[in-house]
Amino acid sequence: MKIVVIGGSGLIGSKVVQKLGANGHHAVAASPDSGVNSVTGEGLAEVLKGASVVVDVSNSPSWEDAEVLKFFETSTRNLLTYEAAAGVGHHVALSVVGTDQLSESGYFRAKIAQEKLIKESSIPYSIVHATQFFEFLKGLADISMVGDKVHLSPVLFQPMAAEDVASGVARVAVGLPVNGIIEIAGPEQFRVDELVRRRLASLNDPREVVADPHARYSGAEVSERTLLPGKDVRLGETRFADWLKSPASQPPKAKLPSAAAATATKRA
């Protein structure tokens, strides 16, 4: 079965491609680097020929409210239009647990708009809602700075390893469309501030993490259970302590700058 992975060169997409290929499927990584751009439509007609499933794990290169909304609406409309023309039978999109409760955030308003377009299209679909990734805990600290301290709300969440996210998405891709939402999460619950504090300590990052009940999550107020999945969640296997011991927990090595890298334009 031919499965096209939009955003197939990224953290999750590359893992999804590898997992699908290992199970005998013809998985195609589609991204601007391979000549496929879901925002402009470049290369979509060609790459979708003969495809049974499209998996969209792409993300906006900008988190500015207007830009992120434009990205998800334009990209999703293009994908659905070209998929319909190609006879694709299953559209799978990766989104976030709690999205519908986070509309104060420009990013999550864009994800809500993306999901609405998918639900209203004629193409059978499955939307995968994943919890926060272990790999992004440091990034969460970075965007939660107030002065020289990290301010995070001490609410519950159930984060997971990127490897488990990819496994969950790959399983959905080879299954039948559910025409609804599937939630995936890690096997353990934590307080957001507690786990970010542990992650920074593992990196020898000296920043202080403050438990702040009024701290926002990507610009939105969160309650005790906003970031938690429901009772029908599919759980990954990787526990945080085990992930910390794995190569996946190591920060990427810095690359020497090159003229090409310095002048390259970041593409979606």
N, C-alpha and C positions, 0 to 999 in steps of 0.2 A: 504494500500500500504506500502510495506517495503522500508524504506529509510535509508541507512547507511551513517552516518556522520563521515567522517574521520577528526580527530581532535575534536571529540565530547565532550572532557572533558575541552576544553579551554574556553576562554571568549566568543567568538562568537558561537562555536560549542555547548556548553552546552545550550545556549539560543535557538539555532535552534532546538535541540532535544526536548526541552520543548514545543516550539511552535507547532512543527509538532505533537507531542503526544497529545497536547490539542485539536487538530483538527482531532483526530481519526486515525492518521497514526501510523504504527509500526516503530518508529524511534529508531535506534540503534546507541549508542555512541561508536565509535571505536577509540581506541588509544592504545599506548603501555601499559597503565595501565590496559586495558581490554584484553591484549594478542594479539592486532592487531598492526602490525608495517608495515607501507607502504614502508619503506626504505628496510627492509630485506625481506618483503613479508610474514612474520609470521602472520598466522591467517586470511589472506585475503580470501582464497578460502572458508573457513568455514563461515565467516561473510557475504559474498556476496551471499550465496545460497538464492535464492528466492527474491533477491533485485530488485526493479524496477528502483531505482534512487540511485546514489552515490553523496554525497555532500562533496567536499574537502575544508575544511577550515583550514587545517594543516599549520604549519609554521616551518621554519628552526630553530633549536636550536642555530645556529651560524650565525652571519652576516658577517663572513669573506668571501670574494668574491668566492674563490674556493669551500668552504664548502657549501655555500648557493646554488650555482649552482648545485653541486652534489646532494644536498637534493632534490631540486625541479625536476630535471631531473630523478633521480632514482625513487623517490616516484611516480611521474606522470606516468612513463613508467610501473611500477608495477601495479598501479591502473588500467590503461587502458587495460593491458594484462589480468588481472584477471577479470575485468568487461566483456570483450569480451567473455571469457570462461563461465561466469555465465549468459550471456544474458541480462546484464543490458542495459536499454533503454535510459538512460539520465545521463550524467555526468555534474555536476554543480561545478564550481570552483570559489572561491572568490579571486579577484585580486584588483588592485588599479587604480583609475582614473588617467590618465596621464602616465600610464606605458610606452606606446610606445614613449613618449617624454623624458624619463628619463634614457636612455641607458648609460649615463656616470656613473651611479650608479651600482655597482656590484649586489646589491640586485634586482634592477629592471631589469638588464640583465637576472637574473635568472627567474624572473616572465615572461619576454618576452619568454624565452626558454620554460617555462611551458605552456604558452598559445599556442605556436607553436605546441607542441606535441599534445595538445588537439584538435586543429583545423585540424591536419593532420590525426587523428585517424578515425576509422570507426564508432565510437560511437557518436550518436547525443548529442549535448552539449549546455550549456549556461554558459558564463563567466560573472560573476557579478563584475563590477568595482565599488568599494566603495571609498568614500573620506575618509580623515583622521578621526579617532574616537576621540570624546571628551576625552575618557579615556586615550588616548596616548599623550595628549598635554604636560604633564610634562615630559614624556619620550623624546619628541621632543626637549624640552629645554635641557635635560640631554646630548643629543648627539650633541648639537649645541654650546657647551662651547668653548670660546676662552679666555684663561686665566681664570678670575673669572667672566666673563660676558657671557650672552647668545646672540649669534649673529644669527639673522634670517632675511631672505629677506622679505621685506614688500609687498609681492605679495598677490593676492587674493586666498582664498580657501573657501570651503563650507562644513565644517566638520559635523559629525553626531554622534548621540548616538549609542553605541554598540547595545542597544535594537532595534533600528530602522534598523541597519545593519542586525541583525538576522531575523527580520520580512521580510525584503526585500529578503534575501536569501531563507527563507522558502517559500515565495510566488513563487519564481522562481522554486523551487524544485518540487512543486506540479503542475506546469504548463507544457506546451509542450516545448520541446527544441526549442530554437530560432536559433541554429547554428550560433551564433554571440555574441555580447557583450550587456549587459544591464547595464546602469549606475544608481547608487543610491547615494543620497547626502542629506545633511541636508537642512532645509528650509531657511537658512540665509547665506550670504556671509560676510566674515571678512578679514582683513589683518592678515597674519600669526603672525607677531610680536605682533600686538595688542591683539589677542586672547590669545596667550601664556602668555603675560604680565598679562592679567586678570585672567588666570588660576593660575599662581604662586601667585598672590595677594590673591586669595581665599584660598590658602594653607598656607598663611603667610610665603611664600618662599621669602626671601629678595633679590634674585639674580636680577641683572639689565638686562633688555632685550634691546638690541641694534638693531635698524633697519639698516641692512647692505645689500645694494643691491647686494653685491658680495657673500653673504653667500650662501652656498650650501645646498641643501635639500637631505639628505641621500647620499651626495657625488655628486649630479648632479646640474648643473646650472638650474635655473627656470626663466621663463619669467612671465609677469603679469598674464597670464591666463592658464599656464601649468597645475595647480592643479584643475582647474574648470571643471565640467562636461559639456556636450553638451546640446542642447535644448530639447532632448527627455528624460532627466533624470527623474527618479522616486524619489520623495521627501519624506523624513521621516517627522515625525510630531514634534519631540522634539526640542524646541528652547534652546539655550545655557543657558539663564538665568533660565529657568525651570529646566534644567539638574543640574545646580549648587545647586539647592534646594533639589535635590533628593538624596536618599542613594547611588545611583550609583556614585556620585561625590566624595564620601568619600574614601580616600586612604585605601587600605586593612590593617587590623590590623596585626601587627607583630606577628609571631608565635614563641613560645619558641623553641629553637633548640633542636633537638633530635639526638641521635646517628645515627638513620636511615636516617634522613634528611641530616645530615652532610656528610654521606658517599654515599648517593644515587647518581647514575650517571644520569645526565640529558638526557632524551631521546626525540626524535623528536615526 
